[in-house]
Amino acid sequence: MNESGPVIIYTDGGCLGNPGPGGFGAVLLYNGHRKELSGGYRLTTNNRMELMGAIAALEALKNRTTAKVHSDSQYVVKAIEEGWAQRWKRNGWRKSDKSPAMNPDLWERLLGLCARHDVRFIWVRGHNGDVENERCDVLAKQGASQKDLPPDPGYG
């Protein structure tokens, strides 16, 4: 599928208060096509929404794909690229200091998607003029601002 190169993905997530109403946004770019995704939850955290941005984007890919995911979340990028999330999973969702790893439900989903696709995560500085990162921020805020947001099934 990727004869023209990888799918380029930008993601963001955040909350109106932390915890609070939260939203995520993603922009997928491939071969001249563009897809934007947005969603939100009634009560959640910034980190959960950063994860959901990446999850929603990768879940939108129909076939095995090479993707470059750009995120301003060092939590997400470092956990994948430096292998933290894989170690947390191997250790029963415990960090090296034996404390519980947060958000295991979402990490499990993201790791499964990374196993299905060829994914590289790239950190971008947030709110620094990157057009697609700024667009994802707008999409995330729109997601968090919707009326009648559903509950986040993994929060709380």
KEDOPA-140078 format. One record per atom (N, C-alpha, C): residue number from 1; residue in one letter; atom name; x, y, z. Coordinates in nm, 4 decimals, decimal comma. Layout:
// residues N
R  num  residuo  atomo  xx  yy  zz
R  NUM  a  CA  X  Y  Z
...
// end
This chain:
// residues 156
R  num  residuo  atomo  xx  yy  zz
R  1  m  N  0,0810  -0,1197  0,0000
R  1  m  CA  0,0000  0,0000  0,0000
R  1  m  C  0,0850  0,1256  0,0000
R  2  n  N  0,2033  0,1223  0,0591
R  2  n  CA  0,2804  0,2426  0,0802
R  2  n  C  0,3865  0,2658  -0,0270
R  3  e  N  0,3516  0,2467  -0,1513
R  3  e  CA  0,4478  0,2693  -0,2572
R  3  e  C  0,4862  0,4156  -0,2669
R  4  s  N  0,3987  0,5070  -0,2223
R  4  s  CA  0,4282  0,6496  -0,2254
R  4  s  C  0,4835  0,6991  -0,0927
R  5  g  N  0,5136  0,6094  -0,0020
R  5  g  CA  0,5669  0,6486  0,1280
R  5  g  C  0,4691  0,6196  0,2392
R  6  p  N  0,5107  0,6519  0,3605
R  6  p  CA  0,4274  0,6200  0,4768
R  6  p  C  0,3079  0,7139  0,4901
R  7  v  N  0,2112  0,6703  0,5685
R  7  v  CA  0,1036  0,7588  0,6107
R  7  v  C  0,1645  0,8507  0,7162
R  8  i  N  0,1463  0,9792  0,6987
R  8  i  CA  0,1960  1,0770  0,7947
R  8  i  C  0,0787  1,1133  0,8853
R  9  i  N  0,1003  1,0977  1,0147
R  9  i  CA  -0,0058  1,1202  1,1129
R  9  i  C  0,0410  1,2233  1,2145
R  10  y  N  -0,0485  1,3138  1,2465
R  10  y  CA  -0,0277  1,4089  1,3570
R  10  y  C  -0,1386  1,3837  1,4568
R  11  t  N  -0,1041  1,3885  1,5861
R  11  t  CA  -0,2053  1,3655  1,6889
R  11  t  C  -0,1874  1,4642  1,8033
R  12  d  N  -0,2961  1,4850  1,8756
R  12  d  CA  -0,2908  1,5653  1,9973
R  12  d  C  -0,4071  1,5260  2,0855
R  13  g  N  -0,3951  1,5580  2,2109
R  13  g  CA  -0,5024  1,5334  2,3052
R  13  g  C  -0,4875  1,6265  2,4232
R  14  g  N  -0,5973  1,6503  2,4911
R  14  g  CA  -0,5914  1,7363  2,6082
R  14  g  C  -0,7253  1,7421  2,6774
R  15  c  N  -0,7257  1,8136  2,7894
R  15  c  CA  -0,8459  1,8266  2,8711
R  15  c  C  -0,8712  1,9720  2,9046
R  16  l  N  -0,9959  2,0015  2,9312
R  16  l  CA  -1,0361  2,1312  2,9842
R  16  l  C  -1,0372  2,1126  3,1357
R  17  g  N  -0,9200  2,1267  3,1976
R  17  g  CA  -0,8979  2,0840  3,3355
R  17  g  C  -0,8379  1,9452  3,3289
R  18  n  N  -0,7594  1,9063  3,4269
R  18  n  CA  -0,6961  1,7744  3,4229
R  18  n  C  -0,7022  1,7108  3,5609
R  19  p  N  -0,7957  1,6179  3,5858
R  19  p  CA  -0,8914  1,5634  3,4885
R  19  p  C  -1,0050  1,6610  3,4597
R  20  g  N  -1,0734  1,6309  3,3513
R  20  g  CA  -1,1868  1,7107  3,3074
R  20  g  C  -1,2386  1,6561  3,1769
R  21  p  N  -1,3273  1,7314  3,1118
R  21  p  CA  -1,3699  1,6912  2,9780
R  21  p  C  -1,2465  1,6897  2,8868
R  22  g  N  -1,2316  1,5839  2,8102
R  22  g  CA  -1,1118  1,5716  2,7275
R  22  g  C  -1,1440  1,5399  2,5843
R  23  g  N  -1,0472  1,5726  2,4984
R  23  g  CA  -1,0647  1,5448  2,3567
R  23  g  C  -0,9336  1,5091  2,2905
R  24  f  N  -0,9455  1,4492  2,1736
R  24  f  CA  -0,8290  1,4134  2,0938
R  24  f  C  -0,8543  1,4542  1,9499
R  25  g  N  -0,7457  1,4732  1,8775
R  25  g  CA  -0,7545  1,5039  1,7358
R  25  g  C  -0,6424  1,4349  1,6614
R  26  a  N  -0,6675  1,4048  1,5354
R  26  a  CA  -0,5652  1,3430  1,4518
R  26  a  C  -0,5849  1,3872  1,3074
R  27  v  N  -0,4737  1,4025  1,2389
R  27  v  CA  -0,4724  1,4313  1,0957
R  27  v  C  -0,3892  1,3223  1,0300
R  28  l  N  -0,4476  1,2557  0,9295
R  28  l  CA  -0,3776  1,1523  0,8538
R  28  l  C  -0,3577  1,2038  0,7112
R  29  l  N  -0,2350  1,1956  0,6627
R  29  l  CA  -0,2001  1,2429  0,5291
R  29  l  C  -0,1364  1,1285  0,4508
R  30  y  N  -0,1902  1,1035  0,3300
R  30  y  CA  -0,1332  0,9981  0,2473
R  30  y  C  -0,1656  1,0215  0,1010
R  31  n  N  -0,0622  1,0321  0,0211
R  31  n  CA  -0,0772  1,0350  -0,1240
R  31  n  C  -0,1802  1,1385  -0,1697
R  32  g  N  -0,1732  1,2575  -0,1122
R  32  g  CA  -0,2648  1,3650  -0,1509
R  32  g  C  -0,3987  1,3632  -0,0809
R  33  h  N  -0,4224  1,2640  0,0031
R  33  h  CA  -0,5491  1,2548  0,0762
R  33  h  C  -0,5294  1,3015  0,2196
R  34  r  N  -0,6367  1,3511  0,2785
R  34  r  CA  -0,6342  1,4016  0,4148
R  34  r  C  -0,7578  1,3508  0,4886
R  35  k  N  -0,7381  1,3047  0,6123
R  35  k  CA  -0,8503  1,2638  0,6963
R  35  k  C  -0,8278  1,3249  0,8338
R  36  e  N  -0,9333  1,3849  0,8891
R  36  e  CA  -0,9261  1,4424  1,0221
R  36  e  C  -1,0195  1,3661  1,1151
R  37  l  N  -0,9736  1,3400  1,2371
R  37  l  CA  -1,0509  1,2680  1,3378
R  37  l  C  -1,0556  1,3502  1,4654
R  38  s  N  -1,1672  1,3413  1,5355
R  38  s  CA  -1,1817  1,4122  1,6622
R  38  s  C  -1,2824  1,3373  1,7480
R  39  g  N  -1,2632  1,3416  1,8783
R  39  g  CA  -1,3571  1,2803  1,9706
R  39  g  C  -1,3270  1,3258  2,1116
R  40  g  N  -1,4121  1,2863  2,2035
R  40  g  CA  -1,3888  1,3282  2,3407
R  40  g  C  -1,4658  1,2463  2,4422
R  41  y  N  -1,4354  1,2723  2,5685
R  41  y  CA  -1,4960  1,2030  2,6814
R  41  y  C  -1,5298  1,3031  2,7920
R  42  r  N  -1,6307  1,2691  2,8682
R  42  r  CA  -1,6839  1,3561  2,9738
R  42  r  C  -1,5807  1,3863  3,0822
R  43  l  N  -1,5092  1,2845  3,1290
R  43  l  CA  -1,4102  1,3007  3,2351
R  43  l  C  -1,2929  1,2086  3,2062
R  44  t  N  -1,1746  1,2678  3,1905
R  44  t  CA  -1,0566  1,1904  3,1530
R  44  t  C  -0,9327  1,2724  3,1868
R  45  t  N  -0,8167  1,2306  3,1358
R  45  t  CA  -0,6920  1,3036  3,1626
R  45  t  C  -0,6222  1,3408  3,0319
R  46  n  N  -0,5294  1,4348  3,0424
R  46  n  CA  -0,4500  1,4750  2,9262
R  46  n  C  -0,3776  1,3552  2,8649
R  47  n  N  -0,3111  1,2755  2,9477
R  47  n  CA  -0,2349  1,1629  2,8940
R  47  n  C  -0,3240  1,0616  2,8233
R  48  r  N  -0,4426  1,0360  2,8776
R  48  r  CA  -0,5338  0,9428  2,8115
R  48  r  C  -0,5743  0,9963  2,6743
R  49  m  N  -0,5943  1,1260  2,6647
R  49  m  CA  -0,6350  1,1831  2,5360
R  49  m  C  -0,5189  1,1868  2,4368
R  50  e  N  -0,3969  1,2063  2,4857
R  50  e  CA  -0,2805  1,1969  2,3959
R  50  e  C  -0,2728  1,0555  2,3371
R  51  l  N  -0,2940  0,9553  2,4209
R  51  l  CA  -0,2955  0,8168  2,3731
R  51  l  C  -0,4096  0,7930  2,2758
R  52  m  N  -0,5273  0,8452  2,3064
R  52  m  CA  -0,6434  0,8230  2,2187
R  52  m  C  -0,6237  0,8853  2,0813
R  53  g  N  -0,5538  0,9969  2,0722
R  53  g  CA  -0,5257  1,0547  1,9408
R  53  g  C  -0,4496  0,9569  1,8529
R  54  a  N  -0,3456  0,8958  1,9097
R  54  a  CA  -0,2664  0,7981  1,8333
R  54  a  C  -0,3472  0,6723  1,8032
R  55  i  N  -0,4236  0,6262  1,9013
R  55  i  CA  -0,5045  0,5053  1,8824
R  55  i  C  -0,6085  0,5270  1,7724
R  56  a  N  -0,6819  0,6375  1,7784
R  56  a  CA  -0,7856  0,6643  1,6781
R  56  a  C  -0,7254  0,6706  1,5379
R  57  a  N  -0,6104  0,7348  1,5258
R  57  a  CA  -0,5461  0,7464  1,3944
R  57  a  C  -0,5061  0,6097  1,3409
R  58  l  N  -0,4404  0,5294  1,4246
R  58  l  CA  -0,3948  0,3982  1,3789
R  58  l  C  -0,5109  0,3024  1,3557
R  59  e  N  -0,6180  0,3151  1,4337
R  59  e  CA  -0,7359  0,2314  1,4105
R  59  e  C  -0,8048  0,2672  1,2787
R  60  a  N  -0,7832  0,3871  1,2275
R  60  a  CA  -0,8444  0,4286  1,1009
R  60  a  C  -0,7754  0,3644  0,9798
R  61  l  N  -0,6569  0,3079  0,9995
R  61  l  CA  -0,5836  0,2436  0,8896
R  61  l  C  -0,6417  0,1057  0,8648
R  62  k  N  -0,6843  0,0810  0,7440
R  62  k  CA  -0,7546  -0,0426  0,7123
R  62  k  C  -0,6615  -0,1620  0,6924
R  63  n  N  -0,5486  -0,1387  0,6273
R  63  n  CA  -0,4538  -0,2462  0,5965
R  63  n  C  -0,3230  -0,2211  0,6694
R  64  r  N  -0,2396  -0,3254  0,6759
R  64  r  CA  -0,1064  -0,3083  0,7352
R  64  r  C  -0,0368  -0,1935  0,6623
R  65  t  N  0,0142  -0,1007  0,7398
R  65  t  CA  0,0644  0,0242  0,6833
R  65  t  C  0,1896  0,0696  0,7558
R  66  t  N  0,2751  0,1393  0,6844
R  66  t  CA  0,3859  0,2105  0,7461
R  66  t  C  0,3361  0,3501  0,7807
R  67  a  N  0,3578  0,3913  0,9053
R  67  a  CA  0,3075  0,5219  0,9497
R  67  a  C  0,4114  0,5928  1,0345
R  68  k  N  0,4151  0,7237  1,0202
R  68  k  CA  0,4964  0,8101  1,1060
R  68  k  C  0,3994  0,8966  1,1852
R  69  v  N  0,3978  0,8734  1,3169
R  69  v  CA  0,3051  0,9436  1,4056
R  69  v  C  0,3810  1,0563  1,4753
R  70  h  N  0,3374  1,1796  1,4496
R  70  h  CA  0,3962  1,2975  1,5126
R  70  h  C  0,3094  1,3386  1,6304
R  71  s  N  0,3705  1,3503  1,7473
R  71  s  CA  0,2972  1,3854  1,8688
R  71  s  C  0,3799  1,4826  1,9515
R  72  d  N  0,3125  1,5735  2,0202
R  72  d  CA  0,3834  1,6630  2,1113
R  72  d  C  0,3875  1,6060  2,2530
R  73  s  N  0,3467  1,4810  2,2689
R  73  s  CA  0,3471  1,4144  2,3993
R  73  s  C  0,4719  1,3290  2,4153
R  74  q  N  0,5648  1,3744  2,4978
R  74  q  CA  0,6828  1,2927  2,5244
R  74  q  C  0,6437  1,1640  2,5964
R  75  y  N  0,5379  1,1693  2,6755
R  75  y  CA  0,4852  1,0497  2,7435
R  75  y  C  0,4573  0,9398  2,6414
R  76  v  N  0,3891  0,9725  2,5333
R  76  v  CA  0,3548  0,8737  2,4311
R  76  v  C  0,4775  0,8354  2,3489
R  77  v  N  0,5488  0,9342  2,2992
R  77  v  CA  0,6615  0,9072  2,2091
R  77  v  C  0,7701  0,8260  2,2791
R  78  k  N  0,8119  0,8698  2,3970
R  78  k  CA  0,9193  0,7976  2,4661
R  78  k  C  0,8753  0,6581  2,5105
R  79  a  N  0,7515  0,6444  2,5539
R  79  a  CA  0,7047  0,5135  2,5998
R  79  a  C  0,7089  0,4100  2,4882
R  80  i  N  0,6818  0,4525  2,3652
R  80  i  CA  0,6883  0,3593  2,2522
R  80  i  C  0,8312  0,3472  2,1999
R  81  e  N  0,8917  0,4588  2,1650
R  81  e  CA  1,0228  0,4567  2,0995
R  81  e  C  1,1337  0,4046  2,1899
R  82  e  N  1,1240  0,4259  2,3210
R  82  e  CA  1,2280  0,3785  2,4127
R  82  e  C  1,1905  0,2472  2,4805
R  83  g  N  1,0757  0,1903  2,4419
R  83  g  CA  1,0376  0,0582  2,4886
R  83  g  C  0,9766  0,0523  2,6279
R  84  w  N  0,9448  0,1674  2,6879
R  84  w  CA  0,8884  0,1666  2,8230
R  84  w  C  0,7580  0,0876  2,8274
R  85  a  N  0,6684  0,1152  2,7330
R  85  a  CA  0,5360  0,0513  2,7365
R  85  a  C  0,5480  -0,1005  2,7233
R  86  q  N  0,6372  -0,1483  2,6383
R  86  q  CA  0,6579  -0,2935  2,6257
R  86  q  C  0,7062  -0,3521  2,7579
R  87  r  N  0,7976  -0,2816  2,8267
R  87  r  CA  0,8475  -0,3301  2,9567
R  87  r  C  0,7363  -0,3287  3,0612
R  88  w  N  0,6552  -0,2220  3,0625
R  88  w  CA  0,5441  -0,2159  3,1578
R  88  w  C  0,4525  -0,3365  3,1382
R  89  k  N  0,4237  -0,3664  3,0119
R  89  k  CA  0,3361  -0,4800  2,9820
R  89  k  C  0,3993  -0,6112  3,0296
R  90  r  N  0,5265  -0,6321  2,9964
R  90  r  CA  0,5971  -0,7548  3,0386
R  90  r  C  0,5975  -0,7698  3,1909
R  91  n  N  0,6000  -0,6562  3,2606
R  91  n  CA  0,6056  -0,6561  3,4077
R  91  n  C  0,4672  -0,6464  3,4707
R  92  g  N  0,3637  -0,6875  3,3976
R  92  g  CA  0,2285  -0,6853  3,4532
R  92  g  C  0,1779  -0,5443  3,4784
R  93  w  N  0,2134  -0,4535  3,3876
R  93  w  CA  0,1751  -0,3114  3,3963
R  93  w  C  0,2301  -0,2460  3,5229
R  94  r  N  0,3557  -0,2820  3,5516
R  94  r  CA  0,4306  -0,2191  3,6610
R  94  r  C  0,5541  -0,1515  3,6015
R  95  k  N  0,5869  -0,0345  3,6549
R  95  k  CA  0,7075  0,0366  3,6129
R  95  k  C  0,8283  -0,0225  3,6859
R  96  s  N  0,9458  0,0251  3,6512
R  96  s  CA  1,0688  -0,0304  3,7093
R  96  s  C  1,0741  -0,0133  3,8612
R  97  d  N  1,0079  0,0894  3,9133
R  97  d  CA  1,0050  0,1085  4,0592
R  97  d  C  0,8914  0,0302  4,1253
R  98  k  N  0,8270  -0,0565  4,0480
R  98  k  CA  0,7172  -0,1443  4,0918
R  98  k  C  0,5837  -0,0715  4,1107
R  99  s  N  0,5796  0,0579  4,0861
R  99  s  CA  0,4519  0,1301  4,0931
R  99  s  C  0,3701  0,0969  3,9688
R  100  p  N  0,2370  0,1095  3,9777
R  100  p  CA  0,1549  0,0744  3,8612
R  100  p  C  0,1753  0,1716  3,7451
R  101  a  N  0,1818  0,1165  3,6261
R  101  a  CA  0,1834  0,1986  3,5048
R  101  a  C  0,0418  0,2497  3,4830
R  102  m  N  0,0302  0,3754  3,4485
R  102  m  CA  -0,1008  0,4352  3,4255
R  102  m  C  -0,1517  0,4001  3,2856
R  103  n  N  -0,2825  0,3926  3,2730
R  103  n  CA  -0,3508  0,3756  3,1439
R  103  n  C  -0,3199  0,2443  3,0717
R  104  p  N  -0,3114  0,1321  3,1435
R  104  p  CA  -0,2772  0,0065  3,0760
R  104  p  C  -0,3775  -0,0330  2,9677
R  105  d  N  -0,5044  0,0051  2,9847
R  105  d  CA  -0,6044  -0,0281  2,8822
R  105  d  C  -0,5700  0,0363  2,7489
R  106  l  N  -0,5265  0,1608  2,7526
R  106  l  CA  -0,4935  0,2307  2,6279
R  106  l  C  -0,3570  0,1888  2,5741
R  107  w  N  -0,2613  0,1655  2,6629
R  107  w  CA  -0,1313  0,1162  2,6166
R  107  w  C  -0,1466  -0,0188  2,5476
R  108  e  N  -0,2327  -0,1044  2,6015
R  108  e  CA  -0,2565  -0,2358  2,5404
R  108  e  C  -0,3088  -0,2180  2,3973
R  109  r  N  -0,4039  -0,1285  2,3797
R  109  r  CA  -0,4570  -0,1023  2,2449
R  109  r  C  -0,3493  -0,0468  2,1524
R  110  l  N  -0,2723  0,0500  2,2025
R  110  l  CA  -0,1701  0,1120  2,1179
R  110  l  C  -0,0609  0,0128  2,0809
R  111  l  N  -0,0172  -0,0676  2,1750
R  111  l  CA  0,0852  -0,1679  2,1433
R  111  l  C  0,0346  -0,2686  2,0399
R  112  g  N  -0,0909  -0,3061  2,0492
R  112  g  CA  -0,1486  -0,3960  1,9489
R  112  g  C  -0,1483  -0,3342  1,8098
R  113  l  N  -0,1802  -0,2060  1,8030
R  113  l  CA  -0,1788  -0,1363  1,6743
R  113  l  C  -0,0371  -0,1222  1,6203
R  114  c  N  0,0587  -0,0980  1,7096
R  114  c  CA  0,1986  -0,0887  1,6666
R  114  c  C  0,2500  -0,2227  1,6163
R  115  a  N  0,1976  -0,3312  1,6700
R  115  a  CA  0,2365  -0,4644  1,6227
R  115  a  C  0,1745  -0,4932  1,4858
R  116  r  N  0,0567  -0,4384  1,4617
R  116  r  CA  -0,0121  -0,4616  1,3343
R  116  r  C  0,0482  -0,3793  1,2209
R  117  h  N  0,0907  -0,2584  1,2524
R  117  h  CA  0,1465  -0,1661  1,1529
R  117  h  C  0,2950  -0,1445  1,1799
R  118  d  N  0,3634  -0,0887  1,0832
R  118  d  CA  0,5030  -0,0487  1,0996
R  118  d  C  0,5000  0,0990  1,1385
R  119  v  N  0,5128  0,1276  1,2687
R  119  v  CA  0,4893  0,2624  1,3198
R  119  v  C  0,6150  0,3198  1,3828
R  120  r  N  0,6410  0,4436  1,3518
R  120  r  CA  0,7476  0,5193  1,4178
R  120  r  C  0,6841  0,6429  1,4788
R  121  f  N  0,7180  0,6725  1,6027
R  121  f  CA  0,6673  0,7913  1,6708
R  121  f  C  0,7755  0,8984  1,6711
R  122  i  N  0,7345  1,0201  1,6417
R  122  i  CA  0,8264  1,1333  1,6318
R  122  i  C  0,7722  1,2461  1,7189
R  123  w  N  0,8562  1,2986  1,8072
R  123  w  CA  0,8141  1,4081  1,8944
R  123  w  C  0,8257  1,5402  1,8199
R  124  v  N  0,7230  1,6229  1,8331
R  124  v  CA  0,7243  1,7600  1,7803
R  124  v  C  0,6923  1,8545  1,8961
R  125  r  N  0,7550  1,9694  1,8960
R  125  r  CA  0,7277  2,0680  1,9999
R  125  r  C  0,5874  2,1238  1,9786
R  126  g  N  0,5047  2,1165  2,0828
R  126  g  CA  0,3677  2,1664  2,0738
R  126  g  C  0,3619  2,3178  2,0747
R  127  h  N  0,2582  2,3713  2,0139
R  127  h  CA  0,2321  2,5154  2,0118
R  127  h  C  0,3544  2,5933  1,9620
R  128  n  N  0,4145  2,5400  1,8558
R  128  n  CA  0,5370  2,5994  1,8033
R  128  n  C  0,5240  2,6294  1,6541
R  129  g  N  0,4014  2,6431  1,6069
R  129  g  CA  0,3804  2,6825  1,4685
R  129  g  C  0,3720  2,5691  1,3680
R  130  d  N  0,3831  2,4441  1,4103
R  130  d  CA  0,3664  2,3319  1,3185
R  130  d  C  0,2180  2,3262  1,2810
R  131  v  N  0,1877  2,3486  1,1546
R  131  v  CA  0,0494  2,3642  1,1085
R  131  v  C  -0,0367  2,2438  1,1460
R  132  e  N  0,0108  2,1228  1,1219
R  132  e  CA  -0,0706  2,0044  1,1485
R  132  e  C  -0,0851  1,9779  1,2983
R  133  n  N  0,0204  2,0047  1,3754
R  133  n  CA  0,0093  1,9905  1,5203
R  133  n  C  -0,0912  2,0912  1,5761
R  134  e  N  -0,0895  2,2116  1,5236
R  134  e  CA  -0,1861  2,3138  1,5675
R  134  e  C  -0,3282  2,2733  1,5293
R  135  r  N  -0,3451  2,2134  1,4120
R  135  r  CA  -0,4769  2,1674  1,3700
R  135  r  C  -0,5274  2,0574  1,4638
R  136  c  N  -0,4394  1,9678  1,5032
R  136  c  CA  -0,4788  1,8616  1,5962
R  136  c  C  -0,5200  1,9194  1,7308
R  137  d  N  -0,4539  2,0253  1,7741
R  137  d  CA  -0,4908  2,0917  1,8988
R  137  d  C  -0,6334  2,1460  1,8887
R  138  v  N  -0,6663  2,2080  1,7755
R  138  v  CA  -0,8026  2,2590  1,7530
R  138  v  C  -0,9027  2,1436  1,7550
R  139  l  N  -0,8703  2,0342  1,6861
R  139  l  CA  -0,9595  1,9178  1,6821
R  139  l  C  -0,9797  1,8594  1,8223
R  140  a  N  -0,8727  1,8545  1,9022
R  140  a  CA  -0,8836  1,8015  2,0383
R  140  a  C  -0,9734  1,8907  2,1238
R  141  k  N  -0,9577  2,0212  2,1112
R  141  k  CA  -1,0426  2,1138  2,1877
R  141  k  C  -1,1881  2,1015  2,1436
R  142  q  N  -1,2104  2,0845  2,0135
R  142  q  CA  -1,3472  2,0635  1,9648
R  142  q  C  -1,4047  1,9349  2,0229
R  143  g  N  -1,3225  1,8294  2,0276
R  143  g  CA  -1,3679  1,7026  2,0836
R  143  g  C  -1,4064  1,7158  2,2297
R  144  a  N  -1,3285  1,7911  2,3053
R  144  a  CA  -1,3553  1,8090  2,4490
R  144  a  C  -1,4753  1,8992  2,4748
R  145  s  N  -1,5108  1,9815  2,3768
R  145  s  CA  -1,6172  2,0811  2,3950
R  145  s  C  -1,7539  2,0347  2,3478
R  146  q  N  -1,7634  1,9132  2,2956
R  146  q  CA  -1,8918  1,8631  2,2473
R  146  q  C  -1,9904  1,8470  2,3629
R  147  k  N  -2,1173  1,8581  2,3307
R  147  k  CA  -2,2226  1,8333  2,4298
R  147  k  C  -2,2425  1,6823  2,4445
R  148  d  N  -2,2876  1,6414  2,5613
R  148  d  CA  -2,3217  1,5007  2,5877
R  148  d  C  -2,2076  1,4044  2,5575
R  149  l  N  -2,0895  1,4383  2,6063
R  149  l  CA  -1,9733  1,3498  2,5859
R  149  l  C  -1,9961  1,2167  2,6586
R  150  p  N  -1,9501  1,1077  2,6000
R  150  p  CA  -1,9637  0,9775  2,6676
R  150  p  C  -1,8614  0,9670  2,7816
R  151  p  N  -1,8846  0,8736  2,8735
R  151  p  CA  -1,7825  0,8489  2,9761
R  151  p  C  -1,6614  0,7798  2,9145
R  152  d  N  -1,5452  0,8029  2,9720
R  152  d  CA  -1,4242  0,7323  2,9319
R  152  d  C  -1,4257  0,5988  3,0064
R  153  p  N  -1,4457  0,4875  2,9366
R  153  p  CA  -1,4641  0,3590  3,0058
R  153  p  C  -1,3427  0,3146  3,0877
R  154  g  N  -1,2243  0,3645  3,0581
R  154  g  CA  -1,1057  0,3220  3,1322
R  154  g  C  -1,0615  0,4174  3,2394
R  155  y  N  -1,1314  0,5310  3,2540
R  155  y  CA  -1,0893  0,6290  3,3555
R  155  y  C  -1,1707  0,6099  3,4821
R  156  g  N  -1,1009  0,6171  3,5961
R  156  g  CA  -1,1705  0,6111  3,7237
R  156  g  C  -1,1779  0,4744  3,7713
// end
